[in-house]
Each structure stands twice: as structure tokens, then as C-alpha cells.
Amino acid sequence: MPCMIRFMLTRFAAGFAIGCTVGLVICQQAFPATGAVENYLVHGLFIYFFASTIGMGYLATALLLEE
């Protein structure tokens, strides 16, 4: 695997993991779980969108600072 692709995948995956953890914590505090299917969908989408945003930001920052 070329170095640039490996660099991008590892940085995005690391940022996604950080965002997923933070999104899960925020989601548990902001949206109390009542057991309805809609709430699981809201939790999943919130965590995914939060994690993908943080992942792209982490990747962009890593690309900016890499020399």
C-alpha cells in the first residue's frame, strides 16, 4: 500500500475513533435512552456524524502539519 494512502487511512481512523468516543459520551448525556427505535437511530447518526467530522478534521490537520 502506498505511503500516502496508509497515512490517510491511519489518520482518519484515529480521528474517527476519537470522535466516536467523544460523540458517544456527549450523546449519552444529551439524549437519554428510552429504548425506542427512533432513539437508537438518533444515537447512531449523531455518533457517526460527530465521528466523521472529527476524523476529517484530524486528517486535515495531520496533512497540514506533515512535512
C-alpha positions in Angstrom: 0.0 0.0 0.0 1.5 3.4 -0.9 2.6 5.5 1.9 0.2 8.4 1.3 -2.9 6.1 1.3 -1.6 4.3 4.5 -1.0 7.8 6.1 -4.5 9.0 5.2 -6.3 5.8 6.4 -4.5 5.6 9.7 -5.0 9.3 10.5 -8.7 9.2 9.5 -9.3 6.0 11.5 -7.6 7.5 14.6 -9.7 10.7 14.3 -12.8 8.6 13.8 -12.1 6.6 16.9 -11.6 9.7 19.0 -14.7 11.3 17.5 -16.8 8.2 18.1 -15.7 8.1 21.8 -16.5 11.7 22.4 -19.7 11.5 20.4 -20.8 8.5 22.5 -20.2 10.4 25.7 -22.0 13.5 24.5 -24.9 11.5 23.1 -25.4 9.6 26.4 -25.6 12.9 28.3 -27.7 14.9 25.8 -30.2 12.2 24.7 -31.4 9.9 27.4 -32.1 6.4 26.1 -35.7 5.4 26.4 -35.5 2.2 24.3 -37.4 3.4 21.3 -36.1 2.5 17.8 -36.0 6.2 16.9 -33.7 7.0 19.8 -31.2 4.3 18.6 -31.3 5.8 15.1 -30.7 9.3 16.6 -27.8 7.9 18.7 -26.2 6.1 15.8 -26.5 9.1 13.4 -25.2 11.5 16.0 -22.2 9.4 16.8 -21.4 8.7 13.1 -21.7 12.4 12.1 -19.7 13.6 15.0 -17.0 10.9 14.4 -16.8 11.6 10.7 -16.4 15.3 11.3 -13.6 14.8 13.9 -12.0 12.2 11.7 -11.8 14.6 8.7 -10.5 17.4 10.9 -7.8 15.1 12.3 -6.8 14.1 8.8 -6.7 17.6 7.5 -4.6 18.8 10.5 -2.2 15.8 10.0 -1.9 16.6 6.3 -1.3 20.3 7.1 1.4 19.6 9.7 3.2 16.7 7.9 6.5 17.7 6.4 
